[in-house]
Amino acid sequence: MNVTLKDFPPELHSKLKSLAESSGRSLNRQIVHLLEAATTPRRVDDTELMHRIRANRTRMQGTVDREFMERAISEGRK
C-alpha cells in the first residue's frame, strides 16, 4: 500500500530522516516503525511498574497533603 503525505513539515522530515539514519532504517521503515509503536498497546509488568513508582516517589520532594491541595485550589490550580 502506498500513502502520500501532503504539507509535510520540512523540520519533521529532517528529524525523521536523522532518527532513521541513527536507527539503521530507511525513512519509510522508520515511519512505519513509529506508527506501529504508537498504535500498539504496551504490556507493562506490574512489578516493574511498582518499582518505577516507588523510585519516583523517593526522588520527589515535599508532600501533597490537604493543606497543599486547598492552597492549590484557592490559587486556581486544578
mmCIF file of the N, C-alpha and C atoms, coordinates in Angstrom:
data_MODEL
# 
_entry.id   MODEL 
# 
loop_
_atom_site.group_PDB 
_atom_site.id 
_atom_site.type_symbol 
_atom_site.label_atom_id 
_atom_site.label_alt_id 
_atom_site.label_comp_id 
_atom_site.label_asym_id 
_atom_site.label_entity_id 
_atom_site.label_seq_id 
_atom_site.pdbx_PDB_ins_code 
_atom_site.Cartn_x 
_atom_site.Cartn_y 
_atom_site.Cartn_z 
_atom_site.occupancy 
_atom_site.B_iso_or_equiv 
_atom_site.pdbx_formal_charge 
_atom_site.auth_seq_id 
_atom_site.auth_comp_id 
_atom_site.auth_asym_id 
_atom_site.auth_atom_id 
_atom_site.pdbx_PDB_model_num 
ATOM 1   N N  . MET A 1 1  ? 0.847  -1.171 0.000  1.00 0.00 ? 1  MET A N  1 
ATOM 2   C CA . MET A 1 1  ? 0.000  0.000  0.000  1.00 0.00 ? 1  MET A CA 1 
ATOM 3   C C  . MET A 1 1  ? 0.895  1.239  0.000  1.00 0.00 ? 1  MET A C  1 
ATOM 4   N N  . ASN A 1 2  ? 0.525  2.196  -0.771 1.00 0.00 ? 2  ASN A N  1 
ATOM 5   C CA . ASN A 1 2  ? 1.262  3.454  -0.827 1.00 0.00 ? 2  ASN A CA 1 
ATOM 6   C C  . ASN A 1 2  ? 0.436  4.545  -0.157 1.00 0.00 ? 2  ASN A C  1 
ATOM 7   N N  . VAL A 1 3  ? 1.134  5.426  0.557  1.00 0.00 ? 3  VAL A N  1 
ATOM 8   C CA . VAL A 1 3  ? 0.494  6.542  1.239  1.00 0.00 ? 3  VAL A CA 1 
ATOM 9   C C  . VAL A 1 3  ? 1.248  7.806  0.851  1.00 0.00 ? 3  VAL A C  1 
ATOM 10  N N  . THR A 1 4  ? 0.521  8.856  0.561  1.00 0.00 ? 4  THR A N  1 
ATOM 11  C CA . THR A 1 4  ? 1.134  10.141 0.243  1.00 0.00 ? 4  THR A CA 1 
ATOM 12  C C  . THR A 1 4  ? 0.760  11.138 1.330  1.00 0.00 ? 4  THR A C  1 
ATOM 13  N N  . LEU A 1 5  ? 1.748  11.832 1.840  1.00 0.00 ? 5  LEU A N  1 
ATOM 14  C CA . LEU A 1 5  ? 1.507  12.864 2.852  1.00 0.00 ? 5  LEU A CA 1 
ATOM 15  C C  . LEU A 1 5  ? 1.635  14.227 2.190  1.00 0.00 ? 5  LEU A C  1 
ATOM 16  N N  . LYS A 1 6  ? 0.673  15.074 2.474  1.00 0.00 ? 6  LYS A N  1 
ATOM 17  C CA . LYS A 1 6  ? 0.706  16.431 1.930  1.00 0.00 ? 6  LYS A CA 1 
ATOM 18  C C  . LYS A 1 6  ? 1.086  17.404 3.031  1.00 0.00 ? 6  LYS A C  1 
ATOM 19  N N  . ASP A 1 7  ? 1.679  18.506 2.648  1.00 0.00 ? 7  ASP A N  1 
ATOM 20  C CA . ASP A 1 7  ? 2.073  19.568 3.577  1.00 0.00 ? 7  ASP A CA 1 
ATOM 21  C C  . ASP A 1 7  ? 2.927  19.031 4.724  1.00 0.00 ? 7  ASP A C  1 
ATOM 22  N N  . PHE A 1 8  ? 3.871  18.152 4.398  1.00 0.00 ? 8  PHE A N  1 
ATOM 23  C CA . PHE A 1 8  ? 4.748  17.554 5.401  1.00 0.00 ? 8  PHE A CA 1 
ATOM 24  C C  . PHE A 1 8  ? 5.802  18.583 5.804  1.00 0.00 ? 8  PHE A C  1 
ATOM 25  N N  . PRO A 1 9  ? 5.862  18.953 7.083  1.00 0.00 ? 9  PRO A N  1 
ATOM 26  C CA . PRO A 1 9  ? 6.807  19.991 7.507  1.00 0.00 ? 9  PRO A CA 1 
ATOM 27  C C  . PRO A 1 9  ? 8.266  19.575 7.272  1.00 0.00 ? 9  PRO A C  1 
ATOM 28  N N  . PRO A 1 10 ? 9.050  20.436 6.659  1.00 0.00 ? 10 PRO A N  1 
ATOM 29  C CA . PRO A 1 10 ? 10.456 20.114 6.383  1.00 0.00 ? 10 PRO A CA 1 
ATOM 30  C C  . PRO A 1 10 ? 11.251 19.782 7.657  1.00 0.00 ? 10 PRO A C  1 
ATOM 31  N N  . GLU A 1 11 ? 10.928 20.459 8.760  1.00 0.00 ? 11 GLU A N  1 
ATOM 32  C CA . GLU A 1 11 ? 11.650 20.197 10.011 1.00 0.00 ? 11 GLU A CA 1 
ATOM 33  C C  . GLU A 1 11 ? 11.376 18.777 10.505 1.00 0.00 ? 11 GLU A C  1 
ATOM 34  N N  . LEU A 1 12 ? 10.138 18.329 10.379 1.00 0.00 ? 12 LEU A N  1 
ATOM 35  C CA . LEU A 1 12 ? 9.780  16.974 10.799 1.00 0.00 ? 12 LEU A CA 1 
ATOM 36  C C  . LEU A 1 12 ? 10.456 15.952 9.896  1.00 0.00 ? 12 LEU A C  1 
ATOM 37  N N  . HIS A 1 13 ? 10.489 16.229 8.612  1.00 0.00 ? 13 HIS A N  1 
ATOM 38  C CA . HIS A 1 13 ? 11.173 15.333 7.673  1.00 0.00 ? 13 HIS A CA 1 
ATOM 39  C C  . HIS A 1 13 ? 12.639 15.180 8.059  1.00 0.00 ? 13 HIS A C  1 
ATOM 40  N N  . SER A 1 14 ? 13.262 16.289 8.386  1.00 0.00 ? 14 SER A N  1 
ATOM 41  C CA . SER A 1 14 ? 14.672 16.257 8.776  1.00 0.00 ? 14 SER A CA 1 
ATOM 42  C C  . SER A 1 14 ? 14.877 15.443 10.048 1.00 0.00 ? 14 SER A C  1 
ATOM 43  N N  . LYS A 1 15 ? 14.009 15.640 11.036 1.00 0.00 ? 15 LYS A N  1 
ATOM 44  C CA . LYS A 1 15 ? 14.118 14.886 12.292 1.00 0.00 ? 15 LYS A CA 1 
ATOM 45  C C  . LYS A 1 15 ? 13.922 13.391 12.062 1.00 0.00 ? 15 LYS A C  1 
ATOM 46  N N  . LEU A 1 16 ? 12.917 13.052 11.262 1.00 0.00 ? 16 LEU A N  1 
ATOM 47  C CA . LEU A 1 16 ? 12.655 11.639 10.985 1.00 0.00 ? 16 LEU A CA 1 
ATOM 48  C C  . LEU A 1 16 ? 13.799 10.994 10.215 1.00 0.00 ? 16 LEU A C  1 
ATOM 49  N N  . LYS A 1 17 ? 14.352 11.742 9.274  1.00 0.00 ? 17 LYS A N  1 
ATOM 50  C CA . LYS A 1 17 ? 15.466 11.224 8.485  1.00 0.00 ? 17 LYS A CA 1 
ATOM 51  C C  . LYS A 1 17 ? 16.682 10.969 9.377  1.00 0.00 ? 17 LYS A C  1 
ATOM 52  N N  . SER A 1 18 ? 16.978 11.893 10.286 1.00 0.00 ? 18 SER A N  1 
ATOM 53  C CA . SER A 1 18 ? 18.101 11.705 11.217 1.00 0.00 ? 18 SER A CA 1 
ATOM 54  C C  . SER A 1 18 ? 17.851 10.521 12.138 1.00 0.00 ? 18 SER A C  1 
ATOM 55  N N  . LEU A 1 19 ? 16.629 10.402 12.640 1.00 0.00 ? 19 LEU A N  1 
ATOM 56  C CA . LEU A 1 19 ? 16.279 9.284  13.507 1.00 0.00 ? 19 LEU A CA 1 
ATOM 57  C C  . LEU A 1 19 ? 16.411 7.965  12.762 1.00 0.00 ? 19 LEU A C  1 
ATOM 58  N N  . ALA A 1 20 ? 15.957 7.946  11.527 1.00 0.00 ? 20 ALA A N  1 
ATOM 59  C CA . ALA A 1 20 ? 16.062 6.736  10.706 1.00 0.00 ? 20 ALA A CA 1 
ATOM 60  C C  . ALA A 1 20 ? 17.520 6.336  10.500 1.00 0.00 ? 20 ALA A C  1 
ATOM 61  N N  . GLU A 1 21 ? 18.353 7.293  10.186 1.00 0.00 ? 21 GLU A N  1 
ATOM 62  C CA . GLU A 1 21 ? 19.779 7.015  9.963  1.00 0.00 ? 21 GLU A CA 1 
ATOM 63  C C  . GLU A 1 21 ? 20.429 6.478  11.230 1.00 0.00 ? 21 GLU A C  1 
ATOM 64  N N  . SER A 1 22 ? 20.115 7.084  12.368 1.00 0.00 ? 22 SER A N  1 
ATOM 65  C CA . SER A 1 22 ? 20.732 6.634  13.616 1.00 0.00 ? 22 SER A CA 1 
ATOM 66  C C  . SER A 1 22 ? 20.204 5.272  14.049 1.00 0.00 ? 22 SER A C  1 
ATOM 67  N N  . SER A 1 23 ? 19.023 4.887  13.550 1.00 0.00 ? 23 SER A N  1 
ATOM 68  C CA . SER A 1 23 ? 18.443 3.586  13.887 1.00 0.00 ? 23 SER A CA 1 
ATOM 69  C C  . SER A 1 23 ? 18.763 2.522  12.843 1.00 0.00 ? 23 SER A C  1 
ATOM 70  N N  . GLY A 1 24 ? 19.432 2.924  11.781 1.00 0.00 ? 24 GLY A N  1 
ATOM 71  C CA . GLY A 1 24 ? 19.768 1.980  10.719 1.00 0.00 ? 24 GLY A CA 1 
ATOM 72  C C  . GLY A 1 24 ? 18.566 1.570  9.884  1.00 0.00 ? 24 GLY A C  1 
ATOM 73  N N  . ARG A 1 25 ? 17.600 2.453  9.766  1.00 0.00 ? 25 ARG A N  1 
ATOM 74  C CA . ARG A 1 25 ? 16.403 2.184  8.985  1.00 0.00 ? 25 ARG A CA 1 
ATOM 75  C C  . ARG A 1 25 ? 16.299 3.186  7.840  1.00 0.00 ? 25 ARG A C  1 
ATOM 76  N N  . SER A 1 26 ? 15.515 2.791  6.840  1.00 0.00 ? 26 SER A N  1 
ATOM 77  C CA . SER A 1 26 ? 15.172 3.761  5.806  1.00 0.00 ? 26 SER A CA 1 
ATOM 78  C C  . SER A 1 26 ? 14.130 4.704  6.396  1.00 0.00 ? 26 SER A C  1 
ATOM 79  N N  . LEU A 1 27 ? 13.920 5.813  5.752  1.00 0.00 ? 27 LEU A N  1 
ATOM 80  C CA . LEU A 1 27 ? 12.921 6.764  6.228  1.00 0.00 ? 27 LEU A CA 1 
ATOM 81  C C  . LEU A 1 27 ? 11.547 6.101  6.264  1.00 0.00 ? 27 LEU A C  1 
ATOM 82  N N  . ASN A 1 28 ? 11.215 5.343  5.219  1.00 0.00 ? 28 ASN A N  1 
ATOM 83  C CA . ASN A 1 28 ? 9.930  4.656  5.182  1.00 0.00 ? 28 ASN A CA 1 
ATOM 84  C C  . ASN A 1 28 ? 9.790  3.668  6.339  1.00 0.00 ? 28 ASN A C  1 
ATOM 85  N N  . ARG A 1 29 ? 10.811 2.847  6.570  1.00 0.00 ? 29 ARG A N  1 
ATOM 86  C CA . ARG A 1 29 ? 10.745 1.861  7.659  1.00 0.00 ? 29 ARG A CA 1 
ATOM 87  C C  . ARG A 1 29 ? 10.663 2.553  9.010  1.00 0.00 ? 29 ARG A C  1 
ATOM 88  N N  . GLN A 1 30 ? 11.319 3.692  9.167  1.00 0.00 ? 30 GLN A N  1 
ATOM 89  C CA . GLN A 1 30 ? 11.262 4.427  10.432 1.00 0.00 ? 30 GLN A CA 1 
ATOM 90  C C  . GLN A 1 30 ? 9.851  4.949  10.688 1.00 0.00 ? 30 GLN A C  1 
ATOM 91  N N  . ILE A 1 31 ? 9.216  5.483  9.667  1.00 0.00 ? 31 ILE A N  1 
ATOM 92  C CA . ILE A 1 31 ? 7.853  5.980  9.815  1.00 0.00 ? 31 ILE A CA 1 
ATOM 93  C C  . ILE A 1 31 ? 6.904  4.834  10.158 1.00 0.00 ? 31 ILE A C  1 
ATOM 94  N N  . VAL A 1 32 ? 7.036  3.690  9.478  1.00 0.00 ? 32 VAL A N  1 
ATOM 95  C CA . VAL A 1 32 ? 6.211  2.525  9.782  1.00 0.00 ? 32 VAL A CA 1 
ATOM 96  C C  . VAL A 1 32 ? 6.461  2.061  11.205 1.00 0.00 ? 32 VAL A C  1 
ATOM 97  N N  . HIS A 1 33 ? 7.724  2.023  11.613 1.00 0.00 ? 33 HIS A N  1 
ATOM 98  C CA . HIS A 1 33 ? 8.080  1.612  12.976 1.00 0.00 ? 33 HIS A CA 1 
ATOM 99  C C  . HIS A 1 33 ? 7.417  2.521  14.013 1.00 0.00 ? 33 HIS A C  1 
ATOM 100 N N  . LEU A 1 34 ? 7.494  3.822  13.817 1.00 0.00 ? 34 LEU A N  1 
ATOM 101 C CA . LEU A 1 34 ? 6.900  4.770  14.758 1.00 0.00 ? 34 LEU A CA 1 
ATOM 102 C C  . LEU A 1 34 ? 5.378  4.660  14.786 1.00 0.00 ? 34 LEU A C  1 
ATOM 103 N N  . LEU A 1 35 ? 4.770  4.465  13.640 1.00 0.00 ? 35 LEU A N  1 
ATOM 104 C CA . LEU A 1 35 ? 3.316  4.312  13.603 1.00 0.00 ? 35 LEU A CA 1 
ATOM 105 C C  . LEU A 1 35 ? 2.880  3.024  14.295 1.00 0.00 ? 35 LEU A C  1 
ATOM 106 N N  . GLU A 1 36 ? 3.630  1.937  14.087 1.00 0.00 ? 36 GLU A N  1 
ATOM 107 C CA . GLU A 1 36 ? 3.309  0.685  14.777 1.00 0.00 ? 36 GLU A CA 1 
ATOM 108 C C  . GLU A 1 36 ? 3.449  0.845  16.281 1.00 0.00 ? 36 GLU A C  1 
ATOM 109 N N  . ALA A 1 37 ? 4.513  1.500  16.715 1.00 0.00 ? 37 ALA A N  1 
ATOM 110 C CA . ALA A 1 37 ? 4.735  1.701  18.149 1.00 0.00 ? 37 ALA A CA 1 
ATOM 111 C C  . ALA A 1 37 ? 3.636  2.576  18.757 1.00 0.00 ? 37 ALA A C  1 
ATOM 112 N N  . ALA A 1 38 ? 3.167  3.546  18.009 1.00 0.00 ? 38 ALA A N  1 
ATOM 113 C CA . ALA A 1 38 ? 2.147  4.467  18.517 1.00 0.00 ? 38 ALA A CA 1 
ATOM 114 C C  . ALA A 1 38 ? 0.773  3.819  18.579 1.00 0.00 ? 38 ALA A C  1 
ATOM 115 N N  . THR A 1 39 ? 0.549  2.784  17.799 1.00 0.00 ? 39 THR A N  1 
ATOM 116 C CA . THR A 1 39 ? -0.782 2.184  17.732 1.00 0.00 ? 39 THR A CA 1 
ATOM 117 C C  . THR A 1 39 ? -0.868 0.799  18.357 1.00 0.00 ? 39 THR A C  1 
ATOM 118 N N  . THR A 1 40 ? 0.234  0.328  18.926 1.00 0.00 ? 40 THR A N  1 
ATOM 119 C CA . THR A 1 40 ? 0.252  -0.989 19.569 1.00 0.00 ? 40 THR A CA 1 
ATOM 120 C C  . THR A 1 40 ? 0.280  -0.799 21.076 1.00 0.00 ? 40 THR A C  1 
ATOM 121 N N  . PRO A 1 41 ? -0.709 -1.365 21.779 1.00 0.00 ? 41 PRO A N  1 
ATOM 122 C CA . PRO A 1 41 ? -0.691 -1.210 23.242 1.00 0.00 ? 41 PRO A CA 1 
ATOM 123 C C  . PRO A 1 41 ? 0.531  -1.911 23.844 1.00 0.00 ? 41 PRO A C  1 
ATOM 124 N N  . ARG A 1 42 ? 1.108  -1.251 24.835 1.00 0.00 ? 42 ARG A N  1 
ATOM 125 C CA . ARG A 1 42 ? 2.275  -1.830 25.503 1.00 0.00 ? 42 ARG A CA 1 
ATOM 126 C C  . ARG A 1 42 ? 1.823  -2.575 26.747 1.00 0.00 ? 42 ARG A C  1 
ATOM 127 N N  . ARG A 1 43 ? 2.360  -3.765 26.943 1.00 0.00 ? 43 ARG A N  1 
ATOM 128 C CA . ARG A 1 43 ? 2.110  -4.515 28.155 1.00 0.00 ? 43 ARG A CA 1 
ATOM 129 C C  . ARG A 1 43 ? 3.129  -4.072 29.177 1.00 0.00 ? 43 ARG A C  1 
ATOM 130 N N  . VAL A 1 44 ? 2.667  -3.771 30.375 1.00 0.00 ? 44 VAL A N  1 
ATOM 131 C CA . VAL A 1 44 ? 3.559  -3.321 31.437 1.00 0.00 ? 44 VAL A CA 1 
ATOM 132 C C  . VAL A 1 44 ? 3.576  -4.373 32.533 1.00 0.00 ? 44 VAL A C  1 
ATOM 133 N N  . ASP A 1 45 ? 4.763  -4.756 32.920 1.00 0.00 ? 45 ASP A N  1 
ATOM 134 C CA . ASP A 1 45 ? 4.928  -5.685 34.024 1.00 0.00 ? 45 ASP A CA 1 
ATOM 135 C C  . ASP A 1 45 ? 4.580  -4.948 35.314 1.00 0.00 ? 45 ASP A C  1 
ATOM 136 N N  . ASP A 1 46 ? 3.598  -5.467 36.051 1.00 0.00 ? 46 ASP A N  1 
ATOM 137 C CA . ASP A 1 46 ? 3.148  -4.795 37.276 1.00 0.00 ? 46 ASP A CA 1 
ATOM 138 C C  . ASP A 1 46 ? 4.277  -4.591 38.275 1.00 0.00 ? 46 ASP A C  1 
ATOM 139 N N  . THR A 1 47 ? 5.159  -5.574 38.404 1.00 0.00 ? 47 THR A N  1 
ATOM 140 C CA . THR A 1 47 ? 6.269  -5.467 39.350 1.00 0.00 ? 47 THR A CA 1 
ATOM 141 C C  . THR A 1 47 ? 7.207  -4.341 38.948 1.00 0.00 ? 47 THR A C  1 
ATOM 142 N N  . GLU A 1 48 ? 7.515  -4.263 37.672 1.00 0.00 ? 48 GLU A N  1 
ATOM 143 C CA . GLU A 1 48 ? 8.394  -3.198 37.175 1.00 0.00 ? 48 GLU A CA 1 
ATOM 144 C C  . GLU A 1 48 ? 7.730  -1.839 37.342 1.00 0.00 ? 48 GLU A C  1 
ATOM 145 N N  . LEU A 1 49 ? 6.436  -1.760 37.083 1.00 0.00 ? 49 LEU A N  1 
ATOM 146 C CA . LEU A 1 49 ? 5.714  -0.503 37.245 1.00 0.00 ? 49 LEU A CA 1 
ATOM 147 C C  . LEU A 1 49 ? 5.767  -0.033 38.692 1.00 0.00 ? 49 LEU A C  1 
ATOM 148 N N  . MET A 1 50 ? 5.518  -0.923 39.642 1.00 0.00 ? 50 MET A N  1 
ATOM 149 C CA . MET A 1 50 ? 5.573  -0.554 41.061 1.00 0.00 ? 50 MET A CA 1 
ATOM 150 C C  . MET A 1 50 ? 6.987  -0.116 41.454 1.00 0.00 ? 50 MET A C  1 
ATOM 151 N N  . HIS A 1 51 ? 7.986  -0.772 40.921 1.00 0.00 ? 51 HIS A N  1 
ATOM 152 C CA . HIS A 1 51 ? 9.379  -0.383 41.197 1.00 0.00 ? 51 HIS A CA 1 
ATOM 153 C C  . HIS A 1 51 ? 9.634  1.044  40.709 1.00 0.00 ? 51 HIS A C  1 
ATOM 154 N N  . ARG A 1 52 ? 9.159  1.367  39.501 1.00 0.00 ? 52 ARG A N  1 
ATOM 155 C CA . ARG A 1 52 ? 9.356  2.720  38.967 1.00 0.00 ? 52 ARG A CA 1 
ATOM 156 C C  . ARG A 1 52 ? 8.586  3.752  39.770 1.00 0.00 ? 52 ARG A C  1 
ATOM 157 N N  . ILE A 1 53 ? 7.368  3.408  40.211 1.00 0.00 ? 53 ILE A N  1 
ATOM 158 C CA . ILE A 1 53 ? 6.575  4.332  41.020 1.00 0.00 ? 53 ILE A CA 1 
ATOM 159 C C  . ILE A 1 53 ? 7.291  4.616  42.331 1.00 0.00 ? 53 ILE A C  1 
ATOM 160 N N  . ARG A 1 54 ? 7.782  3.567  42.988 1.00 0.00 ? 54 ARG A N  1 
ATOM 161 C CA . ARG A 1 54 ? 8.485  3.753  44.267 1.00 0.00 ? 54 ARG A CA 1 
ATOM 162 C C  . ARG A 1 54 ? 9.762  4.572  44.080 1.00 0.00 ? 54 ARG A C  1 
ATOM 163 N N  . ALA A 1 55 ? 10.487 4.319  43.003 1.00 0.00 ? 55 ALA A N  1 
ATOM 164 C CA . ALA A 1 55 ? 11.714 5.070  42.739 1.00 0.00 ? 55 ALA A CA 1 
ATOM 165 C C  . ALA A 1 55 ? 11.394 6.549  42.517 1.00 0.00 ? 55 ALA A C  1 
ATOM 166 N N  . ASN A 1 56 ? 10.313 6.825  41.785 1.00 0.00 ? 56 ASN A N  1 
ATOM 167 C CA . ASN A 1 56 ? 9.914  8.221  41.555 1.00 0.00 ? 56 ASN A CA 1 
ATOM 168 C C  . ASN A 1 56 ? 9.494  8.894  42.850 1.00 0.00 ? 56 ASN A C  1 
ATOM 169 N N  . ARG A 1 57 ? 8.790  8.181  43.698 1.00 0.00 ? 57 ARG A N  1 
ATOM 170 C CA . ARG A 1 57 ? 8.351  8.764  44.969 1.00 0.00 ? 57 ARG A CA 1 
ATOM 171 C C  . ARG A 1 57 ? 9.536  9.139  45.846 1.00 0.00 ? 57 ARG A C  1 
ATOM 172 N N  . THR A 1 58 ? 10.584 8.332  45.843 1.00 0.00 ? 58 THR A N  1 
ATOM 173 C CA . THR A 1 58 ? 11.741 8.655  46.686 1.00 0.00 ? 58 THR A CA 1 
ATOM 174 C C  . THR A 1 58 ? 12.479 9.882  46.165 1.00 0.00 ? 58 THR A C  1 
ATOM 175 N N  . ARG A 1 59 ? 12.397 10.126 44.848 1.00 0.00 ? 59 ARG A N  1 
ATOM 176 C CA . ARG A 1 59 ? 13.065 11.302 44.271 1.00 0.00 ? 59 ARG A CA 1 
ATOM 177 C C  . ARG A 1 59 ? 12.248 12.570 44.450 1.00 0.00 ? 59 ARG A C  1 
ATOM 178 N N  . MET A 1 60 ? 10.952 12.434 44.672 1.00 0.00 ? 60 MET A N  1 
ATOM 179 C CA . MET A 1 60 ? 10.084 13.606 44.826 1.00 0.00 ? 60 MET A CA 1 
ATOM 180 C C  . MET A 1 60 ? 10.317 14.238 46.192 1.00 0.00 ? 60 MET A C  1 
ATOM 181 N N  . GLN A 1 61 ? 10.273 15.544 46.222 1.00 0.00 ? 61 GLN A N  1 
ATOM 182 C CA . GLN A 1 61 ? 10.436 16.264 47.474 1.00 0.00 ? 61 GLN A CA 1 
ATOM 183 C C  . GLN A 1 61 ? 9.101  16.864 47.877 1.00 0.00 ? 61 GLN A C  1 
ATOM 184 N N  . GLY A 1 62 ? 8.855  16.922 49.178 1.00 0.00 ? 62 GLY A N  1 
ATOM 185 C CA . GLY A 1 62 ? 7.622  17.513 49.676 1.00 0.00 ? 62 GLY A CA 1 
ATOM 186 C C  . GLY A 1 62 ? 6.497  16.500 49.707 1.00 0.00 ? 62 GLY A C  1 
ATOM 187 N N  . THR A 1 63 ? 5.380  16.952 50.182 1.00 0.00 ? 63 THR A N  1 
ATOM 188 C CA . THR A 1 63 ? 4.218  16.090 50.266 1.00 0.00 ? 63 THR A CA 1 
ATOM 189 C C  . THR A 1 63 ? 2.999  16.812 49.718 1.00 0.00 ? 63 THR A C  1 
ATOM 190 N N  . VAL A 1 64 ? 2.044  16.041 49.338 1.00 0.00 ? 64 VAL A N  1 
ATOM 191 C CA . VAL A 1 64 ? 0.762  16.583 48.898 1.00 0.00 ? 64 VAL A CA 1 
ATOM 192 C C  . VAL A 1 64 ? -0.240 16.208 49.980 1.00 0.00 ? 64 VAL A C  1 
ATOM 193 N N  . ASP A 1 65 ? -0.527 17.170 50.826 1.00 0.00 ? 65 ASP A N  1 
ATOM 194 C CA . ASP A 1 65 ? -1.495 16.931 51.890 1.00 0.00 ? 65 ASP A CA 1 
ATOM 195 C C  . ASP A 1 65 ? -2.715 17.817 51.656 1.00 0.00 ? 65 ASP A C  1 
ATOM 196 N N  . ARG A 1 66 ? -3.664 17.755 52.562 1.00 0.00 ? 66 ARG A N  1 
ATOM 197 C CA . ARG A 1 66 ? -4.904 18.519 52.417 1.00 0.00 ? 66 ARG A CA 1 
ATOM 198 C C  . ARG A 1 66 ? -4.628 20.021 52.330 1.00 0.00 ? 66 ARG A C  1 
ATOM 199 N N  . GLU A 1 67 ? -3.718 20.510 53.154 1.00 0.00 ? 67 GLU A N  1 
ATOM 200 C CA . GLU A 1 67 ? -3.393 21.937 53.145 1.00 0.00 ? 67 GLU A CA 1 
ATOM 201 C C  . GLU A 1 67 ? -2.826 22.353 51.787 1.00 0.00 ? 67 GLU A C  1 
ATOM 202 N N  . PHE A 1 68 ? -1.939 21.550 51.244 1.00 0.00 ? 68 PHE A N  1 
ATOM 203 C CA . PHE A 1 68 ? -1.351 21.838 49.940 1.00 0.00 ? 68 PHE A CA 1 
ATOM 204 C C  . PHE A 1 68 ? -2.440 21.888 48.867 1.00 0.00 ? 68 PHE A C  1 
ATOM 205 N N  . MET A 1 69 ? -3.337 20.885 48.883 1.00 0.00 ? 69 MET A N  1 
ATOM 206 C CA . MET A 1 69 ? -4.406 20.826 47.895 1.00 0.00 ? 69 MET A CA 1 
ATOM 207 C C  . MET A 1 69 ? -5.342 22.033 48.014 1.00 0.00 ? 69 MET A C  1 
ATOM 208 N N  . GLU A 1 70 ? -5.712 22.403 49.221 1.00 0.00 ? 70 GLU A N  1 
ATOM 209 C CA . GLU A 1 70 ? -6.613 23.547 49.411 1.00 0.00 ? 70 GLU A CA 1 
ATOM 210 C C  . GLU A 1 70 ? -5.960 24.833 48.932 1.00 0.00 ? 70 GLU A C  1 
ATOM 211 N N  . ARG A 1 71 ? -4.666 24.989 49.202 1.00 0.00 ? 71 ARG A N  1 
ATOM 212 C CA . ARG A 1 71 ? -3.954 26.179 48.755 1.00 0.00 ? 71 ARG A CA 1 
ATOM 213 C C  . ARG A 1 71 ? -3.889 26.206 47.223 1.00 0.00 ? 71 ARG A C  1 
ATOM 214 N N  . ALA A 1 72 ? -3.623 25.071 46.618 1.00 0.00 ? 72 ALA A N  1 
ATOM 215 C CA . ALA A 1 72 ? -3.541 25.000 45.161 1.00 0.00 ? 72 ALA A CA 1 
ATOM 216 C C  . ALA A 1 72 ? -4.885 25.338 44.531 1.00 0.00 ? 72 ALA A C  1 
ATOM 217 N N  . ILE A 1 73 ? -5.951 24.812 45.110 1.00 0.00 ? 73 ILE A N  1 
ATOM 218 C CA . ILE A 1 73 ? -7.293 25.089 44.584 1.00 0.00 ? 73 ILE A CA 1 
ATOM 219 C C  . ILE A 1 73 ? -7.626 26.569 44.717 1.00 0.00 ? 73 ILE A C  1 
ATOM 220 N N  . SER A 1 74 ? -7.303 27.149 45.882 1.00 0.00 ? 74 SER A N  1 
ATOM 221 C CA . SER A 1 74 ? -7.619 28.569 46.083 1.00 0.00 ? 74 SER A CA 1 
ATOM 222 C C  . SER A 1 74 ? -6.807 29.473 45.167 1.00 0.00 ? 74 SER A C  1 
ATOM 223 N N  . GLU A 1 75 ? -5.644 28.986 44.732 1.00 0.00 ? 75 GLU A N  1 
ATOM 224 C CA . GLU A 1 75 ? -4.812 29.780 43.812 1.00 0.00 ? 75 GLU A CA 1 
ATOM 225 C C  . GLU A 1 75 ? -5.209 29.535 42.344 1.00 0.00 ? 75 GLU A C  1 
ATOM 226 N N  . GLY A 1 76 ? -6.226 28.705 42.151 1.00 0.00 ? 76 GLY A N  1 
ATOM 227 C CA . GLY A 1 76 ? -6.712 28.491 40.796 1.00 0.00 ? 76 GLY A CA 1 
ATOM 228 C C  . GLY A 1 76 ? -6.112 27.304 40.086 1.00 0.00 ? 76 GLY A C  1 
ATOM 229 N N  . ARG A 1 77 ? -5.280 26.509 40.738 1.00 0.00 ? 77 ARG A N  1 
ATOM 230 C CA . ARG A 1 77 ? -4.717 25.312 40.120 1.00 0.00 ? 77 ARG A CA 1 
ATOM 231 C C  . ARG A 1 77 ? -5.671 24.152 40.361 1.00 0.00 ? 77 ARG A C  1 
ATOM 232 N N  . LYS A 1 78 ? -5.838 23.350 39.367 1.00 0.00 ? 78 LYS A N  1 
ATOM 233 C CA . LYS A 1 78 ? -6.709 22.167 39.488 1.00 0.00 ? 78 LYS A CA 1 
ATOM 234 C C  . LYS A 1 78 ? -5.976 20.941 39.087 1.00 0.00 ? 78 LYS A C  1 
# 
